[in-house]
Amino acid sequence: MAATLYALEAVEQTVNNWIEAGGEISTVKEGVLGWGLTICHGEGLKTAIITEVPLNEWSSAHTIRVYKKMPKKYQAMLENMKGETA
């Protein structure tokens, strides 16, 4: 099954919805043309993983996966980010 690809506007709407709900947005890896690898999370909220997918040299799209509970892989990434800034 192929992943659904989303345009930049859909990603921005997802991020805005998380911020309005009191969530946090953490950029794990900067994107080239888009959002890179971004984790939307927060207390009492689901977790959304936004991943940039290059289409060609000039454009990219994104996948958005939503989880009820944050997967351990992404939790470890956030903990590593906090450890680097401490």
Secondary structure, 3 states (H helix, E strand, C coil): CCCCCECHHHHHHHHHHHHHCCCEEEEEECCCCCCCEEEEECCCCCEEEEEEEECCCCCEEEEEEEECCCCHHHHHHHHHHHHHHC
